[in-house]
Amino acid sequence: MTSYITRRILLAIPVLIGLLVVTFFLVRLIPGDPCTAILGEKATPAACRSFDQRYGLDDPIPVQLVIYVKQIFQGNLGDSLQSSRPVTQIMVERLPLTIELTVTALFLAVLIGIPLGLLSARRHNSAADVATMTFANIGVSMPVFWLGLLLQYLFALILKDTFFALPPSGRLSAGVLPVPFYEVWGWAVNTHTMWGGFLEFIGEFAIFNAFITGDWHLLWDAVTHLILPGIALATIPLAIIARITRSSLLEVLGKDYIRTARAKGALERRVVAKHAFRNAMLPVVTIVGLQLGLLLGGAVLTETVFNLSGVGKSLYEAITARDYAVIQGFVVVIASGYVIVNLLVDISYGFLDPRIRYE
C-alpha cells in the first residue's frame, strides 16, 4: 500500500508543474492589456510603461515565468495588479466561503444521490426507478442560475412569512459580524507569519468559527444562508451521483457471487449492504472526487446569483480586469486542490479494493 501511495504522489508532481506552466501562459493569451483594463482606455503610454515596470510585465515571458516559479516556491503568489494586495491575502478572505459552499453542495449531493441510486437499483424498472431517473435527468439539465432564481423566488418571497423562509443572498445577515476564534479566546496572533496566516484563514470559515466558539446565532445564520446556494450547486452532481450509483450497483448485482449469496438464502438487504455496495463504490468514489474538483472551481454562477464573494466571483473580476496574478493564483490553488482530491480518491481505492492494495 505504501508503494502504491508513493507512486500516486510522484505522478501528481509533474501534473502540478504542468498546470503551473500552462496556467501562466494561458492567462497571457486573454485578449486585452492589464494596464488598459485597470487604468482605463485613456491611459497614456507613459502610464502603461510605468505600470508594466512596476509589476514586471515588461520583462520577456520566459523571465516572468522564472520569477513566478521562484515566488511560488517561496510561498508568494504575487500581488494583485488591480488592488496591489497580496494574492494570498485575497485567498484568505475568499477561499473559505467557496470551500464551505462546495462542501455543503457535495454533502447534499452524496447524502441524497447515493440513497436515490440505491433505491433505483433495488427497484429496477419499477415506478420508483422511473421517478428517480426522471428526477436525475431534470437535475442534470437544469441551469444553475435559473434554479437559483427559482429558489430565491420560492423561499425568500412566496414563503417569506412562513417557517420555511430562507435568506435570498449574501453570506451573513446585516449586523452579524463574526469574530475569529483566536480573538474570542484572547490569542495574540501575528497574521504576517505562516502560523498566524493559517489561523486567520481558518478563522474565515464562518460555520467552523461559530461552532468552536459556541456562537449559535452566527452558526444558524451562516447555515441558513448556505442552504439555497448549496441546493442550487448540488443539483447537477446529485443527479450524476444517483445515476452512477444506480448503474454501478446494477452491474454488481448481476455478478455470480451475488447470485451465490442469494442462493444460500441471504436476505436481500444483507446481499446489497455486505456484498454489492462496497464493490459498487469504486466508480461512485471516482465521480464524487471529480465533482468536488468541479464544484470548487465552478461556483461562478452560483456565487453571482446569490451575491457571494468567493473564488468564482473573484476569478470573474480578475479576468475582467486582466489581473494576471489573481487569475494564476486562484487557478493554481484550485487545480492543486483538484489533483489532491484525485490523489485521495486513488488512495481510497486501496481500501475499497484489496486487489489494488497488494499490487
N, C-alpha and C positions, 0 to 999 in steps of 0.2 A: 504493500500500500504506500509506503514511503517513496519508493522509486516512481510509482505512478503519479503521486503528487508533485515530485520533483520535476518530472518530465513536463507536466502541465504548466508549472511555473516558468520553466525555461522557455517553453513555447510562447508564453504570454509576453516575454520581454521584447522580442523583435516586433511583435504586434503593436506594443505601446510605442516603440521607437518609430515605426512606420506611421502610426496615427499622428504622432507629433510633427513629423516632417510633412506629411500630406496636408494636415490642417494648416500649417504655416504657409504653404504655397497656395492653397485653395482660397484662403481669405484675401489674398492679394489679387485674385482673379475677379473679385467682386467689382462690378463697374462703378466708377466714381473715384474721387480723390478724398482722403480723410480731411485734408485742410479745407477744401470747398464745402464738404458735408458738415463740418463742425463750425468753421468761421463764417460760412455763408458764401453765396455766389459772388459777392462783391469783394472778396478777399484779394488783396493786392499780391503780385508775385513776390514782393519783398516779405510780406507777412507769411506767405506759404513757405518761402525758403527758411525763414526763422522757425516756423512750426516744424518743418521736416528735420532741421538740425537739432531741435530740442528733443525730439523723440527718436532720433537716429534713422529716420525714414529716407535720408539722402544717401545712406550707405548702400553699396551693392547688396542684392538679395542674399547671396551666399554669406556675406559678412553679417547681415542681420540675423540669419539663421544660426550661425555660430554663437553670436552674442545671446540669442534667445535660449539656446540649449544650455549655455553656461548658467544663465539665470535660473532655468528650471532646476538644474542640479543643486543650486543654492537655495531652493525653495522660494524663489522670487518669480512671480508671473508677470512682472512689469506693472506699469501704471496706465490707467485709462487715458486715452487720448482726449476724451471729452471732458472728464471731470478732474483729471490729474491725480485721482485717488488710486492707491494700490489695488490691483485686481483681487488680491487675497482678501482685502477688507470688504470689497463688494460681495465676494463669495460668502464671507462670514454672515453677511446680512441677508443674502438672497437664497443661498442654497438650502438652509434648514427648512424653509417653507415648502420648497419643491420636494424635498425628501419626505416631509410629513404628508404632503398631498399624494405622492407616489405610493408610500406605504399604506395609506388609507385606501387608495384605489385598489392596490394589489390585494390587500386584506379582504376587501369586499368581493373582489373577483374570485379569489380562491375559496372564500367561505361559502359563496353561493354557487360558483361554477362547478366545483368538483361534486358536491351533492346532486346538482342537476344532471351532470353527466352520468353519475352512478344510477340515479333514478331512471334515466332514459335507457341505459344499457340493460338494467334488470327488467324493465317493462318494454322490451324491444317490440316495435310495431304496434304498440298499444296507443290509446288516446294520450296518455301521459308522455310517451315518447314523441308523438307528433307535436303536442303543445310545447314541450321543452325545446325541440329543434326549431319550431317556428319562432319562439322567443329568441333563440340564439341567432337565427338569421336576421331577425329585426334588429337585434343588438349590434351585429356586425355592420349592417348597412346604415345605421342611424348616425348622422353627423353629430359630432360632439358639441359644436357651437349651437346647433338647433335644439338638442336635448337640454343643454344648459339653460337656454332661454325659456324652454317649456317648464323646467323645474323651478326656475325663478318665478315665473308667472303663477304656477300652481301653489307653491309653498309660501311665497312671500306676498302674494296678492289675494288669490282666491281663499287661502286658508289662514290669512294673517290674524284673524281673531279667534283661532282655534288652538288646541294643544299642539297641533302638527305644524304650526308656523315655524319657519326657519329663516335665518338671515340670507338675503339675496346676493350679497357681495362683501368683499373685504375680508381681512384676516381676523380682526377683533372688533368688538363694538366700540363706538366712540366713548372715550373716557376710561377704557380698560387699558391700563399700562402695565405690562409685565415687568417685574423686577427680577434680574438674573439671580439664580440661586446662590451664587457666591457673594452677592451683595446682601441677600437676605440672611445668610449665615455669618456675615461680617468678615469675609475673607478679603485680604488686600491682594488684589490681582493686577499684575502689570501686563496689560494686553499686548505690549510690544515684544514680549518674549514668546517662545514657541508654546510653552505650557499655558501661559496666560491667554494666548490666541486660541488655543484649543478649548479652554474653559469658556471664553467668550463665544466661540462657535456653538458649544453645547448649550449655553445659556439662551441662544436664539431659538431653540426648539420650544415653542410655547407650551405644548402639551406635556413634554417631559419636565420642563421647568416648573409648571404648575403642579404636576403630580408629586415631585420630590420635595416641594416646599409646602405642600398642603393647601395651596390656593385653589379651592374647589370652584369658586366663582370664575376664575380665569380658566380653569380646566373645562368647565361646562361651556363657557363662551367660545373657547378655541375649538372644541369638538363640534359644536353646532355649526360653526362657520365652515367646517371642513366637510360636512355631510353632503351638501348639494354638489360642490365641485368634485368630491370623491366619487359620488354616484355617476356623474357625467363622464368622468375619466375612466371609471371602471367598466362601463358598459361593453366596450369592444373586447377588452381582454377577458371579461367574464364569459362572453359568448364563445370566444375562441377556446378557452379552457374547458368549457362544458362540452364542446364538440370533440375536442381531442380526447377528453376523458371517456366519452361515450365510445368513440371508435377504438381506442386502445383497449378498453375493458371488453368490448365485444370480441375483439381479436383473441384476447387471452382466454375468454370463456369458451372459445371453440377448441382449445388445446386438449390433447389426450389426457394430461394429468388432471384436468378439471373434470372430464368425463369419468375418470377413475375415482376421483373423490366423491362424485355424485353416486356412482355405482356402489360405493361402500356404505352409502346411507347417510353421508354427512349432510347436515342442514344447509340449505341454500345460502343462508346468511353467513354461515361459517365458511362455506366454499368461497364466497365473494371476498369476505374480510381477510381470511388467512391465506388462501391460495392465489386468488386472482388480483386483488387490489394492489399489492406490493409490486407484482410483476408488471402491472399496467402503468405504474407510476413513472417509469423512465421517460417516455415521451411527454408526460404531463409536467414533470420537473423541468425538462428542457424548455417547454413553451412558457412556463412560469418565469424562468430565468430570462428568456428573451423579452417577455412582456415587461419585466421590471426595468430592463435597459431602455426599452422603447418609451415607457411611461416617464422615466427620469428625464429624457430629452425631448419628449413630445407633448409637453403640457402647455404649449404656447397658446393654443386656442382656449383651453380651459382657464388659464390664468388671465387671459384677456377678457373673457366673458364675465368672470367673477371678480375682476379687478384685484388680482393677487400679484404682489410684487415678488415674483420668484425668478427662477432661472430662465424660463421661457420668455417672460416679458423683458428681462434684461438682455437676452440674446436678440430679440426683435429690435430693441432700442439701439443696441450696439451695431447691428447690421445696417440699420437706417443711417447711423452716424459714421459708418465705416471705421468703427473703433476696433482696430486690429487686436489690441492687447486683450480686451474683454472677450472678443469672439474666440480667440485662441485659447484663453484661459478656461472658459466655460466648456468649450468643445473638448479640450484635452481632459478635463476633470470628468466630464460625463462619459467620454469614451473609456477612460481608465476605469470608471465605475462599472461600465458595461463589461469590460474584459474581466474584472474581478468577479462580477456576478457569474459570468460564464465559467470562470475557473472554479468557483464554489459549486456550480452545477456539475461540472466534470468530476469533482471530488466526491460529490454526493452519490454519483453512480456506483462508486466502490462500496458504499454502504447498502445500496439498494440491490446490487447485483454482485454476489460473491465471486463470480467468474472474472469480473474486471479487477477485483481486489487482489487476486492471486496471479494476475498476468505478469 
